[in-house]
Amino acid sequence: MTAPKTPEQEARSGFALDVRRGLSQARRTLPPRYFYDALGSLLFEAICRLPWYPITRAESALLDHHAEAIVSGVPGLDRLIELGCGSGDKVARLAEALPARARPYEVHLVDVSAQALELSESALARLPNVTAVAHCAAYEAGLRAATETPGPRGPTLVLFLGSNIGNFDPPAARRLLAEIRAALRPGDGLLLGADLVRAEEDLLLAYADPLGVTAAFNKNVLLRMNAELGADFDLTAWDHRAIWNADAARIEMHLVSRARQRVRVPAAEIEAEFAAGETIWTESSYKYTPASLDALGRDVDLRSAAQWIDPSARFSTTLFLADA
């Protein structure tokens, strides 16, 4: 009888499968979720502090200024669920604004990074009015685990912040929001953070910073394949490239092969040959307008109840409600 796989083994198997699929295509791709191991999470936290990447600062300011309006916008709010919790700083800002009550609020944290979950639990530990529940899982699986908890519950607010929705192409974004909507009951809410279209030069600086932190973040997926899947990527043989695709309203991040080379990934059971200049497409970051965000919500039967925008950083936070 075969012993069941541990969560770590399951995660590595999924990683290997996605690498095999992505590198077998004519246009090589890798899912951006594999940026976020322990090192990748720390690199992303560093990116968020760069002067050319205003998203995190703008979103944090919006949450600071409007936290009470956000939590009161879901009457009777009973618990929070954050998909992709990162450091936990944002959910903690909202938790601080929750009305005082005798029973603690549940805050469910969902992330594929154990390091991120640890940081988030630490951020919430100082708050006496919340109990943290961690789910080391992808968005969909973590959301199911959080919403299928037995017993009665009041209204829930799901947080999907940091412009993570931008990592999904429009059909995939609608599918994900439809899955979130299916998990919501009438009276529940979704708080969605989204980056808005702005000047091309500003976008390119945000994704190809002069210090090279984003380049290191992008290359970390190669380092991770070497460490976890036995690959033999030479990191010096790859460059980071960011492109603004105006027609699709997205930033693209690529890893560019500097010369003709062959790479082996034993755990993924694949060898891939790359021509000089050939790329691995590692991330897309779609940008929105306020109107397109409202339309995205309507497509999945979510009503836009309030929207807050930082006009300088061009970042928005939208509260959607699930009506009966």
N, C-alpha and C positions, 0 to 999 in steps of 0.2 A: 504493500500500500504506500503510495507516494505521499510524503508529508506536504501539507499545504505551504505555499510560499509565504514568507514574511512580507509585510508591507514594503520593506526596502527591496526585496527581490522582485515583487510585483512592479515597483516603480522602475527598476532597472530593465526589466523585460519590456515595459512600455516604451522606455527610452530607446532601447535597441530596435524595436519594431518601427518607431517613428523615424529613426535614422535610416534604416534600410529603405523604408518607403520614400523618404525625402531625397536621398542620394541616388535612388534608382530612376528618378524622373529625368526627362530631357532637360527641364529647368530645375536645378537642384534647390531644395528648400529645407529648412528646419523650423519646427515650431518655436516661437519665442519663449514659451514657458520653460524651456531648458536653459535659459540664461540664469535661472534663480536657484543655484545651489548656494552654499554658505558664502563663498567668495563673490558670486554674482550678486547676491542680495546686498553685500557690503558695497560693491562697486555702484550698484544702483542708488544706494543711499548717498554715496559721494556725488553722483550725477545730480541728484536733487538739490545739492548745495551749490552747484555751479551757477555763476551769474547769468549764463546763457540759457539755462533751463528753468524758466519761471513757473512751470506748472505746479510743482509741489508748494511753493511759497504762496502762489495765488490761491490754490485750493485751501490751504491751511487758513489763510486770511478770511476767505469766504465762510469757512466753518466757524472760525472764531466769532465773526460778526453776526452770523445768522443761526448759530447752534440752537438757541431757544425757539426760533421760528421753525426750524426744521423738526425738532422733536415734538413741538406742539402741533405741527402740521399733520401728524398721525395721531388723532385723538385716542387716548387710552393706551398709548404705546407701552408695550410690555417687554420687548426684547429687541436686540440688535443682532444682525448677522452681517459680517463683512467678508466679501469675497475678494481674496488677494489682500490680506491684511498688512503686509509689509512690516513696518516697525510698530504698528499699533497706535501711532500718534494721532491719526485722524479719528479713529473710533473712540479713543479716549477723550478727545475734545467734545464729541457729542455726548458721551456717557456722563461727562461732568455737568451737562445741561439738563439731564433727566431730573424730573421732580423727585423730591425726597419721599420715600415710603419705607415701611417696615421691612417688606420682603425685597431682597436684592434682585436687580435686573439680570437676566442672562444675556451675556454677550458671546455669540458664537464666532469663532475665528477660523477662516478657511484659507489655507495656503498650501502650495506644494513644497514649500521650504520649511524644514524644521527650525532653521535659524530664525526665520521671520516669525514663526509661531512663538518661539521663546521670547523674542523681543516684544511682541504684542502682549503676551501674558505679563511680562515685566512692566510694561506701560500701564496696564490695567490694575496691577497688584496694589497700587497706591490709592485706588478708589474704593471706599468702603461700601458703595451701593451697588457693586456689580460682582457677578461670578462669571469667570471666563471658562469657556468650553472650546478646546482646540480640535480641529479636524485637519489632519495632514492629508490633503486630497485636492484633486482638480475642482474647479468651480462647481460643476454639475453634481458630482458625487458628494462634495461637502455640503452643498445646499440641500440635497436630499437627506443627508444625515442630520442636518440641523432642523429641518422642517418636519421630519417624521418622528421627532421625539414624542413619546407617548404622554398623554395627560392633557388637560385643558391649557389653553394659552390665550393671551390677549393679542392685540395687534402687533405685528412685526414690521420692522424697517430693515430692508436689505440694503447694504451699502456696496456700491460698485464704483470705486473712486479712482483717482489717479490717471484718468483717461485710458484705463485698461480696455474700455470698449473699442478704442481706436485700433487695437491689435487684431480685430476681427473685420473681415471684408463685409460689405453691407448684408449679403444673405446670411452669413454666419452670425453677424450681430443681431439680426432679427431672430434667428433660431435660438440664440442664447437668451435674449430678452423674453422670447416666448416661453422658454423653459422656466425662467424666473417667474414669469406671470403665472404659469401653471402651478407653481408652488405657493403662490400667494392666495390668501383668503380675502373676501371683501373687507375693506378697512385697512389692509396692509399697505405698505409703501415701498418704493424703490428710490434711493438717492443715487443719481448717476452723475459722475464727473466726466466731462468731455472737453478736450482741447478744440478750440475754434480755429478756423482758417485765419492765417495772418501772413505778413510779408515773407516771401521766400527766403530772403537773407537771414531773417530771424529764425526761421524753422531750421535752416541748414546749420546755423551756429549751435542750435540746441541739440542736434543729433550728430554733429561732427565738431566737438568742442576743441579749442586750441590746445588744451592740456592733454588730450588723448585719452580721457577717462572713458568716454563712450566707446572708443576703439578697443580699449582693454575689456570693457563689458561685452562687446560683440565677440571678441576673440576668445573670451572665457568659455564659450560653448565648445570650442575646439579642445581647450585644455580639459574640459569635463569629459569629452568623448575619449580622450587619451587615458584619463584616470579611471573612468568607470567602465568603458567598453573596450579597452586595450588598443585603441586607435593609435596611429603613428603620424598624426598631423604635426608638421613643423610650423610653429606659429610665426616664425620669421618669414615664411613663404606666403603669407596672407596679409592683405591690406583691408582696412575698414573703409567703406564708402557709404555715404548718405545721399539720396536723390529725392528731390521734390517732384512728384508726378501730379501736375496741376489738373490734368483731365480726370484722374481718379480721386483727387483731393487727398493724397496720402504721401507721407514720407516713407521711403523704402530704405532699409538697412541691408547691406550686402557684405559678404566676405569675398574678396577678389583674389584669385590665384595669381601670384606674381610670375609663375613660370609653368611649363608643362610638368605635371607631377601625377603620381599614382599614390593613393592613400588606402590603407587597409583598416577596416573596423571589425576585428574578429568576432566580438560579441553580437554584432549586427549581421554577421555572415555576408559581408559585402566588401568588394574592392571597387574603388571609383577612380577613374582617370579624369583629370582636369586639364584643359588647355590653358595657356597663358591668357589672362583676362577673363576667364570663365568665373562665374560667381555662384555662391550659395546665398540664396535670399533668406535672411534670418528673421526679419520683422517688417511688418507694415504698420504704420500709425496713421489711421484715417482721421481727418479733421472735419468738423461739423460746422453748421450754422445753427442759430437758435431755432429757426423754422424746421430744419431737417431733424433736429432732436425731437421736437414736438411730434413730427410726422412718424418718427421711429417708434415713439411711445404709442401713438394711435394704431399703428400697424399690429401691435400685440395687445390691444385693449387695455392700455394704461393711459390714464388721464394726467396731463401735465398740470399740477396744482400750483407750482411756484418755480421760478427760475432766477438764479442769482449769477451775475456775470462780472468778472474783473475785466474792465475795458482795456486796460494797459497790457496785461498778459494774454488777453483773449482766451480766457478759460471760463467754463460755465459749470454750475452745479444745479441740477434739475430734480425736483421732487415730483415723482409720479405716484399716483394712487390707484389701487385696484378697487373699482366700484363693484357693486353687487351685479 
